[in-house]
């Protein structure tokens, strides 16, 4: 099997990240397939020390921060995340190294019989995400990582990653997203996210809306899990945040000490909040015996690399990539634009998927832009550019519809002046295709 054949096989599995909105709601959600496949390869997850993260907004950034801090403490760290921007290999990495093409090929060849045999049982066919989770956990075990930082895919309770028993877990901001799968109220969505809370395992949470926090408190109490919330007396606190030369400077009161003047390249008030969650999470890992000192927090946070999150990739005109794909993300991005790009004329490239609240996203972002270019990425879930343009017109009268994403980027470059900012957002798939058009690659 070649790497190209391995990728083709993985892509042939049902992929709920690429199926039209609502299709995922029809599947049978359970963890039986994952447990069966893991048992077939020796239950590698049982020997892994893990940290587990869920949330609607910011869990990827928080996972990347935590992994970077742990790596700075000289630990061998696995990071499992989704989605990818350019290559599937971005989802599984040890340190800064993506899983290699050779390892993807060898593992796919090895796991192919297990995946196929599972599909022939009454458990139902494994999905792309389940197959890749199986691959990631087996890879981390064989790479003998000291700790694996694992991000959920969808929800938490029945997410494929929820077969692990972590040493600590984190829940970032929870809001309305994936409502066809997770529920139509904030309390219902929060209960699905709270599914990662395990008996006796401490959990750190970002600040939450009262109805979400009430659920987390109830579940934590039921399971005897300590719950620490950012901004409360027991949890980490952000004491200072400012921006200098597009680097965020933070002072965070952690669970163990105060960390002064931390530098973080990820920008925005939401990333300051994520940093506080990450610091608290690694401190919980340290309580479990994984040494993490102040210098590792400082070095790791300063070195974190997480593309597509208010990432400035070009200047004159400035080009900003941000994967905001729901209302929480759009609101955070809007705040970042107001605080970080004052006085700049903004050309917005916006592409949104059909299962998202497109009007809410547009409502936050489009009034901040001088021109809006509606586009569509190649994911089948993408809203057509012309349809999105009609929706955007409620919030901005200066709109265009341009596809594919690469052409939208070229259109924006033609509209923008040297001191303007081009902001590309609405979906991480849009960001990934824009990165390719701009010649910006994910670092390996």
N, C-alpha and C positions, 0 to 999 in steps of 0.2 A: 504494500500500500504506500503510495506517495503522499506528501503533505496535501497536495491538491485533492487527491481522492479522499483523504481523511476529512478535510473541510467539507467536501461535497456530501459525504455521509452524514456528518453532524448537521449540515443544513437540511438534509432530507427528513430529519426528525421534526415533529410538530413544534413550532416555535411561537409561543404565545406573545413574544415581544413583537412579532411581525404579522400576526393574524389580525383581521379586521376587528374593530371594537365590538365587544360583546361575545365574541367567539369563545374567549377563555371562560366566560361564565358558565358555559355548558359542560366543561370538563368535570371529571370526578376528582375533587381535591382531596388528597390524602398523602400520608408519608410511607405507605406500604411499599410502593415501588422503590423508593430510595433505600429503605431498610433492607429490602430483598436484594437489591444490587450490591449494596455495601457488604452484606453478609457473604455474598458470592465471591467477593475479593478479599475476605478476611477481616472485615469491619475495621478498616484503617482509621476511621474517625474516633474510635474508642481510645486510642492512644495519643490523640492530639490534644495539646493544651490550646484552647481557643478563646477569643473574644468575639462576641456576636452583636451585630448592630442592625436595628430596624428604624423605620421612620419614613415620613413622606418627603421631607426635604433635608438634605445635608448629610445623609448617612454615608455616602461615598467620600465626601470631603473629610468627614470625621474619621472614617476608617483609614484614609490615607495619612492623616495627621498622626493617629495613634501608631500606625505601622512605622512611620518615619521616626517617631520618638523612640520606639522600641529598638529599631535598627541602630539608632545613634547610641543606644546603650549597649551595643555590641551583641545584640541577640540576632539569631537567624530567624527572620520573620517572613511568613507567608501572607499574602494579601489576596483575597478573593472578592471580586467586585463585578458590577454590571451597570449599564451596558458598556460595550466597547465603542471607541470612536472610529478606529480604522481596522484593527485586527482583533480577531477572537483572542489572540494570545495575551491581550491586555488584561483579560479577566483573571488570569492566574499568574502570579509573580512571586519570586522570592527575593527579598531586598528590592533593588530597582530592576532586576532582570526578569523580563517576561519569559514565560515558559517557551522553550525553543520549538521550532518547527519539527525537529526530530522527535522530541518528547511528545508533542501532540500526535504525531503520526504513530509512534510506538504504542502510546496509551490507547488511541482509538482502535488500533488493530487488536490490542489485547482485550479491550472492553466490548468490542463489537458483538461477540457471542453472548455476553452477559445481557447487553441491551436487547438483543434480538430475542433471547430466551424469555426475558421478562415480559416483552411485548406479546408473547404467545400465551401468557397466563391470563387469568381473569382480572389481573391487577390493572390492565389497560396499558397502552403503549407509553414508554418513557418519552418525555419531552426533551428538547434541546437543552433547556436549563438544567433538568435533572441529570442528563448525561454529562454536561460540563461540570456540575457540582460533584458528581461521582469522580470525574477525572481530577478535579482540583484537590479533593480531600485525599485521594490516593497519592497524588503527586507530592503534596505537602508531607505526608507520612514517609514517603520514600526519600524525600529531601531532608528528612530529620530536622524539621524546623523546630525552634524553641517554642514558638507560638504562632498560631494562624489567626489573622484578623479577618472575619468572615461577615460580609454584607448580605442581608437578605435580598431576594429578588422582588417578591410581591407579598405584602402583608407581613406575616411572621408565623402565626399558629400552624398553618399548613404549607409554609414555604419549604422547598426542598432542603434548604440549609438547616432546618430546625430539627435535624437528627442529632446535632451535636449537643453536648452538655458543656457550656462555656464556664470559664472561671469568673467571668463578669460579663455583663451586657450593657448596651446603651440604646436609648431610644431618642432620636432627634425629633425635631418639630413634626407634629402630626396635623394634617389638614385633609381637605377633600380631594381625593384622587383614587382612581381604580374603583369607583363606587359600585360598578356592576359586579365586582368580585368581593369587595370588602364590606359593603354596607352603605346606606344612604345618610347615616347620622355620624357625627364625630365620635360618639360613644361606641358605635358599632365598629368603626374603623380602628379606634384605639384598642378595642378588645382583641382584634386580629393582630395588631402590632404587639400587644402585651403577651401574645402566645409564646414569645421567646423567653419570657421570664421563667426561670426554673427554680424548684424548691431550694431555698438556702443560698441562691446565687445572687450577689449584689447587682443592682442595676442603677445606672445613672441616666437621668433624663434631662433634656433641654426644657426650658420653660414651656408650659402647655396651656391650652385653653382649659377652663375649669372642668368641662365635661370629660375631656380626655384625661386630665390629671386624676380625676375622681376614679376613673377606671383603673389606671395604673396603681393607685393607692390600694384599691380593693384587691386587685390580683396579687400585688406584692404581699399584702397582709395574709391572704389565703395561702400563699406558698412560702411564707416565712422568709421572704427575700427583702433585704435592706434596700430601700428606695431613696436615692439622693437626687435632688433637683437643683439644677443651676439657678443661682440667684436667691436661694433660700439659706437659712442659717447653717444647715447641715451640708449643703452642696457647695460646689465651686462658685466663685463670684468673679465677675469681670470688674476690675477696679478702675481701669483706664484703657481707652482705645483711641488711637490717632493714626493718621496716615502721613508718612514721609516718603516722598519719591516713589509712590505706588508700592510701598511696603507698609503693612499694618503693624503698629507697635502696640503691644498689649501688656497690661499687668493683670495677672490672674491670681486670685487667692484660691489655691487648690485645697485638697483634703488634708495635705500634710504640711504645706508651706506656701508662702507668697512668692510667685515668680514675677520678678520685675523686668520691664522693658524687653519683653519677648518680641522677636521679629517674626512676622508671618507673611509670606508672599500672596496668600489668598485674601482677597479684599472684600470689604463689606461688613456691616454689623452682624449679619447672619453668620459669617465665617468666624467672627470673634466668639459668638455663641458656640459654634461647632468646636472651636479650639478649647473652650472651657470644658465641654463634654469630653473631648479627647484627653485632656490633661487628667480629668477625674477618672477616666477609664483606665489609663495606664497606671495611675496611682492605685487603683483597685487591683490591677495585675501585680503591682509591686507588693501589696499586702499578701498576695498569694505566693510570694517567693521569687518573683521575677524582678531582679534588681533594676531600678530606674532612678537615676539621680537628677538633680537640678540641671546639670550641664547637658544631659541627654535630652531633657525637655527643651532647653534653649536651642541646642544644635538641631534636633529633629524637627521642631516646628519651623525653624528658619530654612530648612532644606526641603520641606515638603513640596512635592511636584504632583499636581492634579489638574491636568489640562481641561479646558472647556468650562472653567468656573471663573468668570470675570478675568479671563486670560487676555492680556494685551500682547498681540502677536506682531503688530506692525505700527509704525508711527508715520504721520504726515501723508495721508490721514491716519489717525489712530484706528486700529481695528481691534475690537473686543469680542471675544467668543464667550458665550455663557449658555449653559444647557438648561436654563429655566423652562420647565415643561408643565407646570401647574400653577395655580393661583398663588400659592405660597412662594414659589420660586420667582414668579413674575413680580410680586410685591417687593421681594428682597432685591431683585435686580433694579427695579424702579428706584428704590432708595439709594442703591449704589450709584446709579446714573446721576441722580440729583446731587449726591455728596462728593462724587469723585470726578464728575465731568461738568462742573459748573461753567456756564458760559459757552460751552461747545455746542455747535449745531450737530444734531444727531440724525444719521441716516440709519433706519432700522430695517434689517432683514429678518422676517418672521415666518417661520414654518411650524405648524401645529398639527398634532394628530387628532383624529376624529373622536377618540375616547377621552379627550381633555376638554376642559371648560374654556373653549377658545375665546368667548366673549369676555370672560373675566381676565384672561391673560392680556388680551388686546386693550381692555379698559385700563389696566395698570401701565402698559408700556407705550401705546401709540400716541397719547397726548404729549409725551416727552420728545417725540420725533418730528423733525421738519419734513421728512419724506419716509414713507413706509413701503417696502418692497415685500409683497406676499409671495412666498415660494412654497415648494413641496419637495421633501426628500424622497428617496426611492423606496422607503418602507411602505408596504401596502396599506398601512393604517393612516398614512398622511392625508390630510384634507387637501383637496385640489386648490391650486393657487388662486384660481378665479373665484371660487367659493369663499376662500379666506379673504380675498380682497373686498368682496361685498360686505363681509362682516366687519372688517377693519374700517370701512368707510363710515361706520357709525361714530368712530373715534378719531378719524383723521381723514381729511378730504384730499390729501396729496398722496395717492397710492398708485402702485403698479403691481401687476401680477407677472412674475418672471420665473420660468423653470428652464433647466434644472437649477440646482443650488449654485453650481459654478457660474452660470449665466447671471444669476441674481447678484453674485459677488462682483462680477465685471460691471454690471449696471450700477451698483453702489459706488464702485471706484470712479465711474464716470460722473456721478452726481456730486460726490464729496469734494470739498476743497481741502487744502493742506492742513488747516486747523480744525477740521471737523472730526467727528468720531463715527465710525461705522460699527453698529452693535448687531451681532448675528446671534439669534436665539430662537426659543420656542420648542426645541427638541435637541437632544444630544446627537441624534442622527443628522439633523441639519448642521450642527457644529462639526461633526466628523467629515461630512461632505465638503463643508467650507474649508476645513483644514487641508483636505486633499487639493482643492482648487487653489489655495494659497501657497501650497508647497510646505505646509507646516506638518511635521510628522510627530507622532507620539514618541517620546524618548524611550529608548530601550536600555 
